[in-house]
Every structure is written in structure tokens, then in C-alpha cells.
Amino acid sequence: MKDRSAKGQLYPIVSVDNFMLLLFACGMILLGSTYQKLMISVYSTESWHFFEHIMKVLMNHFGHHKLDRSLPRDLFFNTVRCMPEELIFYIVNGDCPSTELIMFRLWSIWLLTVFVHMFVSRREARRNPNTWSCFVIFFVTSFGL
């Protein structure tokens, strides 16, 4: 049996260990690219946009629970916060969703903002920290993966 730790001895390039590492890397690339394709198709749906809008409105609402903000201010900043990708796609690709779709997204943001502003307590996230943490973790890590 040879001692590989001896000075001047190189680890063999062609070995079972390296072949297994190569297979593992190829499997991760395959899973990673498949997952990215899946997430691109999920991000393109209206239900994902709606969930994203809900989370952004709630994050704004719960993130500043000590500040009392007016409804018009919340409407304006939630619109700015929730609609940047339409502007970015228009600037980069020249693509613009249909007018009906943009109006649907605007109305949904405004209705969510009014509902949250009127009926959701700013301390609700502190009363249910585990539920709120699960939503935030799911929302944030979905973009990181």
C-alpha cells in the first residue's frame, strides 16, 4: 500500500473519488438549472405577483409599527415598492404587460393597502411571530435559491 502523504506524491487525477465528485457536481447543476426554470415559470404567474404584493405591503406595515402613517402615503409607497419590475422590464426589454394586467396589479396593491391599513393591527406580527417568520423566510429564500 502506497502512502499518499509522502512528499512529492500527487493525488491521482483519475480516481473513484474524483468521478463521484464529478457526478455530484453534474447532478447539482442539473437540479439547479431545473429549479431555476421552475422558479422562472412560478415568478411569471399572477398568483406569485399577488403573494409578492401581499408580503411587501405587510412588511411595510409591520416593519414600522411605531410610526403612524397616512393612507395616501402608504398607497404611494406600496405602489412604488410593488411595481418596479414592470418598469425594469419596460426599460430593459421594451416589454410591457397589457393595460388590463397593470390595472389589475395596481388595484390589487391599492385594495391590499387599504385593507391592511384599516383592519390589520401593526402589532399582529409580534402576536404571531412564528407564522410571520415562516412567511418572511419563504418569501426571502425563494429569491435566493
TABEL-V274608 format. One record per backbone hydrogen bond with DSSP energy under -1.0 kcal/mol. NH is the residue of the N-H (numbers start at 1). CO is the residue of the C=O. E is the energy in kcal/mol with one decimal. If there is no record, write none. Layout:
BEGIN
NH&CO&E + NH&CO&E
END
This chain:
BEGIN
6&3&-1.0 + 9&6&-1.7 + 19&15&-2.0 + 20&16&-2.4 + 21&17&-2.2 + 22&18&-2.3 + 23&19&-2.3 + 24&20&-2.5 + 25&21&-2.6 + 26&22&-2.5 + 27&23&-2.5 + 28&24&-2.4 + 29&25&-2.3 + 30&26&-2.5 + 31&27&-2.8 + 32&28&-2.9 + 33&29&-2.6 + 34&30&-2.2 + 35&31&-2.7 + 36&32&-2.1 + 37&33&-2.0 + 38&34&-2.1 + 39&35&-2.9 + 40&36&-2.4 + 41&37&-1.8 + 42&38&-2.0 + 43&39&-3.1 + 44&40&-1.0 + 45&42&-1.7 + 49&45&-1.6 + 50&46&-2.6 + 51&47&-2.3 + 52&48&-2.9 + 53&49&-2.4 + 54&50&-2.5 + 55&51&-2.5 + 56&52&-2.3 + 57&53&-2.4 + 58&54&-2.6 + 59&55&-2.8 + 60&56&-1.9 + 61&57&-2.2 + 62&58&-3.2 + 63&59&-2.0 + 67&64&-1.1 + 74&70&-2.1 + 75&71&-2.7 + 76&72&-2.3 + 77&73&-2.6 + 78&74&-2.5 + 79&75&-1.8 + 80&76&-2.2 + 81&77&-2.4 + 82&78&-2.1 + 83&79&-1.5 + 87&83&-1.0 + 88&84&-2.7 + 89&85&-2.9 + 90&86&-1.7 + 91&87&-2.4 + 92&88&-3.0 + 93&89&-2.0 + 94&89&-1.0 + 95&89&-1.1 + 102&98&-2.3 + 103&99&-2.5 + 104&100&-2.3 + 105&101&-2.4 + 106&102&-2.6 + 107&103&-2.9 + 108&104&-2.5 + 109&105&-2.2 + 110&106&-2.7 + 111&107&-2.9 + 112&108&-2.4 + 113&109&-2.5 + 114&110&-2.5 + 115&111&-2.6 + 116&112&-2.9 + 117&113&-2.7 + 118&114&-2.4 + 119&115&-2.9 + 120&116&-1.5 + 124&121&-1.4 + 127&123&-1.3 + 128&124&-1.5 + 132&128&-2.1 + 133&129&-2.5 + 134&130&-2.3 + 135&131&-2.1 + 136&132&-2.4 + 137&133&-2.9 + 138&134&-2.5 + 139&135&-2.5 + 140&136&-2.9 + 141&137&-2.5 + 142&138&-1.5 + 144&140&-1.1 + 145&141&-2.1
END
